[in-house]
Amino acid sequence: MGEHPGHAGPDAHRIGPRVRRAVTTRLAATPPRGGGRRAMTAIRLGAVYFAAVFMVGFVLGTIRTLVLVPRLGEFGAVAAELPVILAAAWVICGRLLRNRKLTRSEAAGTGAVAFVLLMLAEAALSVVLSGRTVTGHLALYGEPAHLLGLAGQIAFASFPLMRR
């Protein structure tokens, strides 16, 4: 076979047209070696990173809601919780990426996957537990406490790039 998709090479006359067409079509559809593996690495690591931090965040969020909000208000409670969850995310990310040589795109992909999963989980919990609509959930980002939380979520998503 030739090096380029669509070029069957010097022995093309020995292969039937159907086989030649199938092989060249398959070659054209094949991604470069390693690209799919890198994407799967980012997806897998992003899902694990999200799940680990989400578990910690669920516990801290419960404490924030039941203990801190009545004492400090919504913004004060988020401000008190944020350094703790970010420190936990930093440690989790470091342990997850330890002894891994991620490319910049793998690290960015890991953070992006984790961020998207986090935003989806947060919206789902807001809809299910608080009875909000998705639009109602998105409207919360107009409030200072939720904007502060969003800033923390963006920082969480950037940690794989920083820790790689």
CYANA upper distance limits for C-alpha pairs under 8 A (distance plus 0.5 A):
  1 MET  CA      7 HIS  CA      7.92
  1 MET  CA      8 ALA  CA      5.73
  1 MET  CA      9 GLY  CA      5.43
  1 MET  CA     10 PRO  CA      8.30
  1 MET  CA     11 ASP  CA      8.25
  1 MET  CA     12 ALA  CA      8.45
  2 GLY  CA      7 HIS  CA      5.98
  2 GLY  CA      8 ALA  CA      5.90
  2 GLY  CA      9 GLY  CA      4.98
  2 GLY  CA     10 PRO  CA      8.39
  3 GLU  CA      7 HIS  CA      7.77
  5 PRO  CA     24 THR  CA      5.94
  5 PRO  CA     25 THR  CA      7.90
  5 PRO  CA     27 LEU  CA      6.05
  5 PRO  CA     28 ALA  CA      5.62
  6 GLY  CA     24 THR  CA      5.72
  6 GLY  CA     25 THR  CA      7.92
  6 GLY  CA     28 ALA  CA      7.87
  7 HIS  CA     24 THR  CA      7.84
  8 ALA  CA     12 ALA  CA      5.92
  8 ALA  CA     20 ARG  CA      7.32
  8 ALA  CA     24 THR  CA      7.48
 11 ASP  CA     15 ILE  CA      7.84
 12 ALA  CA     20 ARG  CA      7.75
 15 ILE  CA     19 VAL  CA      7.00
 15 ILE  CA     20 ARG  CA      6.69
 16 GLY  CA     20 ARG  CA      6.68
 17 PRO  CA     21 ARG  CA      6.48
 18 ARG  CA     22 ALA  CA      6.64
 19 VAL  CA     23 VAL  CA      6.57
 20 ARG  CA     24 THR  CA      6.60
 21 ARG  CA     25 THR  CA      6.44
 22 ALA  CA     26 ARG  CA      6.58
 23 VAL  CA     27 LEU  CA      6.65
 24 THR  CA     28 ALA  CA      6.66
 25 THR  CA     29 ALA  CA      6.83
 26 ARG  CA     30 THR  CA      6.72
 31 PRO  CA     35 GLY  CA      7.13
 31 PRO  CA     36 GLY  CA      7.57
 32 PRO  CA     36 GLY  CA      8.37
 34 GLY  CA     38 ARG  CA      6.47
 35 GLY  CA     39 ALA  CA      6.78
 36 GLY  CA     40 MET  CA      6.67
 37 ARG  CA     41 THR  CA      6.63
 38 ARG  CA     42 ALA  CA      6.79
 38 ARG  CA    106 GLU  CA      6.67
 39 ALA  CA     43 ILE  CA      6.68
 39 ALA  CA    106 GLU  CA      7.37
 39 ALA  CA    109 GLY  CA      7.92
 40 MET  CA     44 ARG  CA      6.44
 41 THR  CA     45 LEU  CA      6.47
 41 THR  CA    106 GLU  CA      7.56
 41 THR  CA    110 THR  CA      8.37
 42 ALA  CA     46 GLY  CA      6.24
 42 ALA  CA    106 GLU  CA      5.66
 42 ALA  CA    107 ALA  CA      7.28
 42 ALA  CA    108 ALA  CA      8.47
 42 ALA  CA    109 GLY  CA      5.65
 42 ALA  CA    110 THR  CA      4.86
 42 ALA  CA    113 VAL  CA      7.85
 43 ILE  CA     47 ALA  CA      6.57
 43 ILE  CA    109 GLY  CA      7.59
 43 ILE  CA    110 THR  CA      6.62
 43 ILE  CA    113 VAL  CA      6.57
 44 ARG  CA     48 VAL  CA      6.81
 44 ARG  CA    110 THR  CA      8.32
 45 LEU  CA     49 TYR  CA      6.44
 45 LEU  CA     96 LEU  CA      8.07
 45 LEU  CA    110 THR  CA      6.29
 46 GLY  CA     50 PHE  CA      6.47
 46 GLY  CA    109 GLY  CA      7.86
 46 GLY  CA    110 THR  CA      4.65
 46 GLY  CA    111 GLY  CA      6.53
 46 GLY  CA    112 ALA  CA      7.84
 46 GLY  CA    113 VAL  CA      5.48
 46 GLY  CA    114 ALA  CA      5.01
 47 ALA  CA     51 ALA  CA      6.58
 47 ALA  CA    110 THR  CA      8.39
 47 ALA  CA    113 VAL  CA      7.18
 47 ALA  CA    114 ALA  CA      6.30
 47 ALA  CA    117 LEU  CA      7.88
 48 VAL  CA     52 ALA  CA      6.64
 49 TYR  CA     53 VAL  CA      6.70
 49 TYR  CA     92 ILE  CA      7.61
 49 TYR  CA     93 CYS  CA      7.01
 49 TYR  CA     96 LEU  CA      7.72
 49 TYR  CA    110 THR  CA      8.49
 49 TYR  CA    114 ALA  CA      6.80
 50 PHE  CA     54 PHE  CA      6.23
 50 PHE  CA    114 ALA  CA      5.17
 50 PHE  CA    115 PHE  CA      7.87
 50 PHE  CA    117 LEU  CA      7.21
 50 PHE  CA    118 LEU  CA      6.90
 51 ALA  CA     55 MET  CA      6.69
 52 ALA  CA     56 VAL  CA      7.17
 52 ALA  CA     92 ILE  CA      7.75
 53 VAL  CA     57 GLY  CA      6.47
 53 VAL  CA     85 ILE  CA      8.29
 53 VAL  CA     88 ALA  CA      7.74
 53 VAL  CA     89 ALA  CA      6.26
 53 VAL  CA     92 ILE  CA      7.70
 54 PHE  CA     58 PHE  CA      6.39
 54 PHE  CA    118 LEU  CA      7.76
 55 MET  CA     59 VAL  CA      7.06
 56 VAL  CA     60 LEU  CA      6.74
 56 VAL  CA     85 ILE  CA      7.78
 56 VAL  CA     88 ALA  CA      8.15
 57 GLY  CA     61 GLY  CA      6.16
 57 GLY  CA     85 ILE  CA      6.89
 58 PHE  CA     62 THR  CA      6.69
 59 VAL  CA     63 ILE  CA      6.95
 60 LEU  CA     64 ARG  CA      6.49
 60 LEU  CA     81 GLU  CA      7.58
 60 LEU  CA     85 ILE  CA      8.04
 61 GLY  CA     65 THR  CA      6.52
 61 GLY  CA     81 GLU  CA      8.42
 62 THR  CA     66 LEU  CA      6.59
 63 ILE  CA     67 VAL  CA      5.97
 63 ILE  CA     68 LEU  CA      7.37
 64 ARG  CA     68 LEU  CA      5.21
 64 ARG  CA     69 VAL  CA      6.50
 64 ARG  CA     77 ALA  CA      6.43
 64 ARG  CA     78 VAL  CA      7.81
 64 ARG  CA     81 GLU  CA      7.36
 65 THR  CA     69 VAL  CA      5.87
 65 THR  CA     70 PRO  CA      8.23
 65 THR  CA     77 ALA  CA      8.39
 66 LEU  CA     70 PRO  CA      7.68
 67 VAL  CA     71 ARG  CA      7.47
 68 LEU  CA     72 LEU  CA      6.17
 68 LEU  CA     73 GLY  CA      7.68
 68 LEU  CA     76 GLY  CA      8.37
 68 LEU  CA     77 ALA  CA      5.63
 69 VAL  CA     73 GLY  CA      5.02
 69 VAL  CA     74 GLU  CA      5.69
 69 VAL  CA     76 GLY  CA      7.89
 69 VAL  CA     77 ALA  CA      5.77
 72 LEU  CA     76 GLY  CA      5.46
 72 LEU  CA     77 ALA  CA      6.10
 73 GLY  CA     77 ALA  CA      6.50
 74 GLU  CA     78 VAL  CA      6.76
 74 GLU  CA    145 ALA  CA      6.63
 75 PHE  CA     79 ALA  CA      6.57
 75 PHE  CA    144 PRO  CA      7.25
 75 PHE  CA    145 ALA  CA      4.90
 75 PHE  CA    148 LEU  CA      8.47
 76 GLY  CA     80 ALA  CA      6.61
 76 GLY  CA    145 ALA  CA      8.45
 77 ALA  CA     81 GLU  CA      6.63
 78 VAL  CA     82 LEU  CA      6.34
 78 VAL  CA    145 ALA  CA      6.77
 78 VAL  CA    148 LEU  CA      7.84
 78 VAL  CA    149 GLY  CA      7.24
 79 ALA  CA     83 PRO  CA      7.98
 79 ALA  CA    145 ALA  CA      8.39
 79 ALA  CA    148 LEU  CA      8.00
 80 ALA  CA     84 VAL  CA      8.14
 81 GLU  CA     85 ILE  CA      6.86
 82 LEU  CA     86 LEU  CA      6.52
 82 LEU  CA    149 GLY  CA      7.76
 82 LEU  CA    152 GLY  CA      7.14
 83 PRO  CA     87 ALA  CA      6.49
 84 VAL  CA     88 ALA  CA      6.73
 85 ILE  CA     89 ALA  CA      6.56
 86 LEU  CA     90 TRP  CA      6.53
 86 LEU  CA    152 GLY  CA      7.56
 86 LEU  CA    155 ALA  CA      8.28
 86 LEU  CA    156 PHE  CA      7.08
 87 ALA  CA     91 VAL  CA      6.83
 88 ALA  CA     92 ILE  CA      6.59
 89 ALA  CA     93 CYS  CA      6.38
 89 ALA  CA    156 PHE  CA      6.97
 89 ALA  CA    159 PHE  CA      8.40
 90 TRP  CA     94 GLY  CA      6.65
 90 TRP  CA    156 PHE  CA      8.13
 90 TRP  CA    159 PHE  CA      7.01
 91 VAL  CA     95 ARG  CA      6.71
 92 ILE  CA     96 LEU  CA      6.54
 93 CYS  CA     97 LEU  CA      6.57
 93 CYS  CA    159 PHE  CA      7.31
 93 CYS  CA    160 PRO  CA      6.85
 93 CYS  CA    163 ARG  CA      7.72
 94 GLY  CA     98 ARG  CA      6.32
 94 GLY  CA    160 PRO  CA      8.43
 94 GLY  CA    163 ARG  CA      6.62
 97 LEU  CA    160 PRO  CA      8.14
 97 LEU  CA    163 ARG  CA      7.88
 97 LEU  CA    164 ARG  CA      7.17
100 ARG  CA    164 ARG  CA      8.26
101 LYS  CA    164 ARG  CA      7.55
102 LEU  CA    106 GLU  CA      6.15
102 LEU  CA    107 ALA  CA      6.46
102 LEU  CA    164 ARG  CA      6.64
103 THR  CA    107 ALA  CA      6.76
103 THR  CA    164 ARG  CA      8.39
104 ARG  CA    108 ALA  CA      6.60
104 ARG  CA    161 LEU  CA      7.19
104 ARG  CA    164 ARG  CA      8.25
105 SER  CA    109 GLY  CA      6.36
106 GLU  CA    110 THR  CA      6.54
107 ALA  CA    111 GLY  CA      6.87
107 ALA  CA    160 PRO  CA      5.66
107 ALA  CA    161 LEU  CA      5.56
107 ALA  CA    164 ARG  CA      7.04
108 ALA  CA    112 ALA  CA      6.57
108 ALA  CA    158 SER  CA      7.88
108 ALA  CA    160 PRO  CA      7.24
108 ALA  CA    161 LEU  CA      6.27
109 GLY  CA    113 VAL  CA      6.50
110 THR  CA    114 ALA  CA      6.70
110 THR  CA    157 ALA  CA      8.49
110 THR  CA    160 PRO  CA      7.14
111 GLY  CA    115 PHE  CA      6.51
111 GLY  CA    156 PHE  CA      8.01
111 GLY  CA    157 ALA  CA      4.76
111 GLY  CA    158 SER  CA      6.41
111 GLY  CA    159 PHE  CA      7.54
111 GLY  CA    160 PRO  CA      6.25
111 GLY  CA    161 LEU  CA      7.92
112 ALA  CA    116 VAL  CA      6.64
112 ALA  CA    157 ALA  CA      6.68
113 VAL  CA    117 LEU  CA      6.65
114 ALA  CA    118 LEU  CA      6.54
114 ALA  CA    157 ALA  CA      7.04
115 PHE  CA    119 MET  CA      6.62
115 PHE  CA    153 GLN  CA      7.48
115 PHE  CA    154 ILE  CA      7.85
115 PHE  CA    156 PHE  CA      8.10
115 PHE  CA    157 ALA  CA      5.93
116 VAL  CA    120 LEU  CA      6.63
117 LEU  CA    121 ALA  CA      6.52
118 LEU  CA    122 GLU  CA      6.50
119 MET  CA    123 ALA  CA      6.62
120 LEU  CA    124 ALA  CA      6.58
121 ALA  CA    125 LEU  CA      6.63
122 GLU  CA    126 SER  CA      6.61
123 ALA  CA    127 VAL  CA      6.67
123 ALA  CA    134 VAL  CA      7.22
123 ALA  CA    137 HIS  CA      6.93
124 ALA  CA    128 VAL  CA      6.50
125 LEU  CA    129 LEU  CA      5.95
125 LEU  CA    130 SER  CA      7.84
126 SER  CA    130 SER  CA      5.67
126 SER  CA    131 GLY  CA      7.26
126 SER  CA    132 ARG  CA      6.60
126 SER  CA    137 HIS  CA      6.89
127 VAL  CA    131 GLY  CA      5.34
127 VAL  CA    132 ARG  CA      5.07
127 VAL  CA    133 THR  CA      6.20
127 VAL  CA    134 VAL  CA      7.05
127 VAL  CA    137 HIS  CA      7.77
128 VAL  CA    132 ARG  CA      7.94
132 ARG  CA    136 GLY  CA      6.02
132 ARG  CA    137 HIS  CA      6.63
133 THR  CA    137 HIS  CA      6.70
134 VAL  CA    138 LEU  CA      6.73
135 THR  CA    139 ALA  CA      6.67
136 GLY  CA    140 LEU  CA      7.21
137 HIS  CA    141 TYR  CA      8.23
140 LEU  CA    146 HIS  CA      6.73
141 TYR  CA    146 HIS  CA      5.57
141 TYR  CA    147 LEU  CA      5.87
141 TYR  CA    150 LEU  CA      8.17
142 GLY  CA    146 HIS  CA      7.71
142 GLY  CA    147 LEU  CA      7.34
143 GLU  CA    147 LEU  CA      6.75
144 PRO  CA    148 LEU  CA      6.65
145 ALA  CA    149 GLY  CA      6.79
146 HIS  CA    150 LEU  CA      6.58
147 LEU  CA    151 ALA  CA      6.72
148 LEU  CA    152 GLY  CA      6.91
149 GLY  CA    153 GLN  CA      6.77
150 LEU  CA    154 ILE  CA      6.71
151 ALA  CA    155 ALA  CA      6.80
152 GLY  CA    156 PHE  CA      6.65
153 GLN  CA    157 ALA  CA      6.76
154 ILE  CA    158 SER  CA      6.87
155 ALA  CA    159 PHE  CA      6.98
158 SER  CA    162 MET  CA      7.03
159 PHE  CA    163 ARG  CA      6.38
160 PRO  CA    164 ARG  CA      6.30
